[in-house]
Amino acid sequence: MTLLHRSTAASEPRHRAERPPGRRKARWLAASTTVALAASLLGLTAPAANAVGETVVTLTFDDADVDQVVAADKLVSAGMRGTFFLPSGYMNQTNYMTTAQALALQAAGHEIGGHSVTHADLAAVGPEELSRQVCNDRATLMGYGLNIQSFAYPFASTSPAAEAAVAACGYNSARGLGDIRSKVVGSETFPFAESLTPANLFFTGAPDQLDNTWTLADIQSLVTQAQANGGGWVQLTFHHVGDGVLIGSPVVDPLTVSTATFNQFIDWLANQRDTNTTNPVQVKTVREVIGGTTKALAATVPPPTPQTTGNLIKNPSLETPGLAGSLVPRCWQAGGYGNNTRVFSNVTPGHAGTATAAQQMVMSAWTDGDGKLLPTLDTGECAPSATPGHTYLAKAWYKSTGGNTQFNLHYRTASGTWTYWTDSIQYLPTNNVWTQLTLTTPAVPAGATAISFGLNMIGVGTLVTDDYELYDTAGIKTFSDVATTNQFYNEISWLSNNLITQGYADGTFKPGASINRDAMAAFLYRLAGSPVVPANAPTFADVTPSNQFYNEIRWLAAQGITTGYTDGTYRPLDPVNRDAMAAFLYRYNGKPAVPTTAPTFPDVTTGNQFYNEIRWLAATAITTGYPDGTFRPVQPIGRDAMAAFVYRYNLNFPKGM
């Protein structure tokens, strides 16, 4: 499948909930003291002086939603200014602020702050991704001419490493969420306000975000409870402000406060500021509360160098789970847009067998839009890197009932912005058996640094996907003697694409030739990722350093995958029989228990040296034997059949991340 087209669908909104379920202050208490000490060592600015007993309200706005510009005008008319936390990767896209709008807000006296490049869960990323998300976000915003001192954690998700990174990137403070008493059940014992001299500048407390369930009285109570209990700092968090902020006709984003409620609250707050002398209220930006100067930019972290060989997908078989409570695997995210109801879940069996996982998306209601699973749209830790001008071969296995399915592609720009790229023209047929789909993309656009693809669903139905692959076609090697009609063409191609074999110097693979024992060692060694060979790895009398696969054979022995023959030899040039192949893979897997229900073959008896190993191979569906029901244990295995065994092994037992 190669034909693609441009979709007319609206830009996809991001996942919007700022605080994942169950993440309340208790999660972060241990981190606070640790990072407070780390912050002191980094020479951080002390908070500004604020009047004792005073209640200070800060109006913050997250995610660069364009409707916030009108809300900012209301603040100005009331003599107030707000703090707007902008993810740089969202800006200049449909429904989000432009650079010019952000500069105009700053010129009007509002503060602009950072919110990570792609609104990432900073507690779930590695150190390089963390630095890119935090430091590169600040660098991009300051490159636009914005003065960036304050930060807000996406999803209110942080860790000691994240808080230290925010400090190291030159911010003066960072806001959380859900740590101040509010109407939300479970917050009854929380403080009424954050201290005006916060104990931890890099996780300042705030009530839960405001949404369409909050009444005017609910919002007012956040201020009055602080006034009645000694004052302090109250940071209010808005997203959409308006009456028709759609995420798909006719659904309104739940993170919306109506224009009427917002305006009434601002008028009430102005009255409190101007007339309440008993319990005075001030409205300040985060910068005005914290104080300090604008620090120099920290060094930015570039995205990884584009990978041009091997499968570019991280966690391609979906076996490595995400964080506790996550509905999707590590390095994957749930995506979609429009008015529909979709639920993601981990299901078994997967494509490869009873013990493997797959991802299921059930769309129970649909008006418009789509849903899909995608490699995480990040700055480089998970998203497949890409080279402009190159084309890519995408593959995925799927089953579906109902709805329409197609390939859906996105790319990332140099600034970290992810944008819709294109879809495949054809809708894929519903299918109740596992089917592999392939797609060759158009040339990657100029300026793109990464790509992401998934299979979407449009309409009510169920879509199950597994075992994704993505290859730079410039790095794909073909063999002159392996035609597409070869029984194991896909398996041999996978072996080549993943650098487990490069074939012979003359460009052939020799699929019908038997595989030698030294080459078998090389294949398993490369399947393992070409690890370091222990210095004390065993040697064999007939394997010298001049052997092409000397180190690979020593690694095989060090892992206990082979013990050689009783005379101390390995016999590297002997062919591998099918029963020995079973033994190699069984030991490579760690000698697991063989199920009592494992299949047997009429020509494999208990007297066979590798009886249990062959039964294990059959139990995992790595082999099904021949059509006549035999296994033919002492027959040398062909290189094409070896490719099939290794391919199926990887499907059953994919490497973790």
Secondary structure, DSSP 8 states (H G I E B T S, - for coil): ---EE------------SS-TT--GGGGHHHHHHHHHHHHHTT--------TT-EEEEEEEETTBTTHHHHHHHHHHTT---EEEE-TTTTTSTTB--HHHHHHHHHTT-EEEE--SS---GGGS-HHHHHIIIIIHHHHHHHTT--EEEEE-GGG---HHHHHHHHHTT-SEEE-SS-S--SSTT-TTS-SSB-SS-S-TTSB-------TT--HHHHHHHHHHHHTTT-EEEEEEE-EESS--EEETTEE-SSEE-HHHHHHHHHHHHHHHHH--SS-EEE--HHHHH------------------SS---SSTTS-SB-STT-SSBTTEEEEEESSEEEEEEEESS-SS-TT--EEEEEEEEESS-EEEEEE--SSSSSS-B--TT--EEEEEEEEEEEEEEEEEEEEEETTS-EEEEEEESS-B--EEEEEEEEEE-----TTEEEEEEEEEEEEEEEEEEEEEEEEEGGG----TT--TTSTTHHHHHHHHHTTS----TTS---TTSB-BHHHHHHHHHHHTT-----TT----TT--TTSTTHHHHHHHHHTTS----TTS---TTSB-BHHHHHHHHHHHTT-----TT----TT--TTSTTHHHHHHHHHTTS----TTS---TTSB-BHHHHHHHHHHHHHHS----
